Amino acid sequence: MPPLGASAPDAWQRLDRRMLLVHPVTELIRYIPVLIATLFAGARSDSPMWSLAVVAVIVGFALTRWFTTTYRITPENVELRTGLLQRKRLSVPRNRVRSVDVQADLLHRVLGLAVLTIGTGQHAEKRDQFKLDSLDAKLVPPLRTALLAHTRDGAENVAEQSISQTDPNGAPITTGGPRESGRSTAHEPVEIAHWQSDWVRYAPLSLTGFAIIAPVVGLAFQYGFAQIFFKSDTAHEVGQSSAAVITGVIALLFVALLIIVSLAGCVRYLMTWYGLRVLDDGTTLTVRHGLFTTRQTTLDLARLRGATVNEPLLLRLARAGELEAIMTGTSPRQKILPQAPRPAVDRTLAYLLGIGSAANAAATQPFRVAGGYPGSGEFGLPAAVTVPLRAHGAAAMRRRYTRTLGPLAAVAVLLAVISLAGGEIPGWLWVVLVVLTPFAAVLAWDRYRGLGHAVIPAAGGKPAWLVTRSGSLDRDRDCLEAPGIIGWTVRQTFFQRRAGVATVVAASAAGKKRYHVLDLPVEQAWALIEAVTPGQLGTPRVK
């Protein structure tokens, strides 16, 4: 396909001229600390021209980017040339394009521009990313379609090229993604999930507000806020007050911090995820979101290998979670849904795993879809979503309690030895140990309760699935299709050998790369591998 807006197939093109208005502004914002420093330096030397000279250099450098940046799209490659003093040329084969990310902040949107970033599945430094900033927003949709055209062709051939297994009935199992056997033909985009305003209530539960407030508080303390605060008359009066007053002040500060953090989390959630829409056209998955800065990511569904439901403790208590896609050639944590109610997460997960048009009716249970989603009415959730997980037994439970209560017991013994030897132990240390013990016990219980796995056998031409879950404060439930597994490792530490358990690791080219089944009884490890990938066990060898 010839490049858009060019007369010759191999013609080099420049970015939109309106970038001359965008890049000076963005570069000035980027170098605000430098501008502030030069402003103070100029004020001290009675020469304000310093600041103007720095501004002129930054703006001039930004303007040169239009003259030094060109790109072209050939039938085989996408190429980009940048640099003034040091020229750089990036070339990406079109069949290696895995995702196309379109982003536009407020200034870009006002000027009708967008930023297009091409992902190849390889980790690249920020300066080495294939990014076109800024393109005419009208050119982006056809350009994105052209860059991902090979995914439509590949979807038609992937089933013939990747069949390597048969189910117990002898039916071939398609291995080109969990939905290739059911839906690999292109169709009009279908909305499979969308953002709702009441989801904002889950934003404070992810603790992202702390990530926003902590740097601000740290910067304030670094520049002397702590000394001003603690040396103030109010601080001295509080310090001379009774314990009840001090406790009240601390509680008030904690509540104020909690409110500020919650508000910061809500603001960040709205700015990032407002207007979220997840669209499926049969071959690609498009995720759009953003309030001031809009972002659109297009993913090749042929590379979908499963999904992960992330359930941090606070979200889990609120019956909510997050959804991430397990895909080859993209970010290890490719988020599809942010903090959202668990029914919405399960609904979208079911669609991603192939429930859209051809579910395995024998492995489903009734579920009603809310209005606004495809297939409204009753249909079944796939077993990968609803299957109960198998517990790992008494040895795994003992290890959970040993690893949480053991350190506290060791500290208690150490303090007792010091005390018997004549040392003086502050009483508050014993109080802390007593208070922490029940919390540690509850944590151990919850870690074991969240530990488990399940194997869904291949049936009806659909591949087998491995479902594994672990964690407490940060819990993941991973649903990984068997064809996405490229290797196995059975690992035992010294203490695991003594307990008779092992950790089974499924290696994959997708997502997190390694999916762990923790503390499984060792006699079940080989049976698990054989159940997920029949005939691929080879010679058992414990590492």
ABEGO torsion letter per residue (X at the ends): XBBBGBABAABBBBBBAAAAAAAAAAAAAAAAAAAAAAAAAAAAAGBAAAAAAAAAAAAAAAAAAAAABBBBBBAABBBBBBEAABBBBBBBBAAABABBBBBBBAAAAAAGBBBBBBBAGBBBBAAABBBBOBBBAAAAAAAAAAAAAAAAAAAAAAAAAABABBBAAGBBBBAAEAAAAABABBBBBBBABBBBAAAAAAAAAAGAAAAAAAAAAAAAAAAGAAAAAAABAAAAAAAABBAAAAAAAAAAAAAAAAAAAAAAAAAAAAAAABGBBBBBAGABBBBBBEAABBBBBBBBAAABAEBBBBBBAAAAAAGBBBBBBBBBGBBABBBABBBBBAAAAAAAAAAAAGAAABBBAAABBBBBBBBGBBGBEBBBBBAAAABBBBBAEAAAAAAAAAAAAAAAAAAAAAAAAAAAAGBBBBAAAAAAAAAAAAAAAAAAAAAAAABEBBBBBBBGGBBBBBBBBBEAABBBBBBBBAAABABBBBBBBAAAAAAGBBBBBBBBABEAGBBBBBGBBAAAAAAAAAAABBGAAEBBBBX
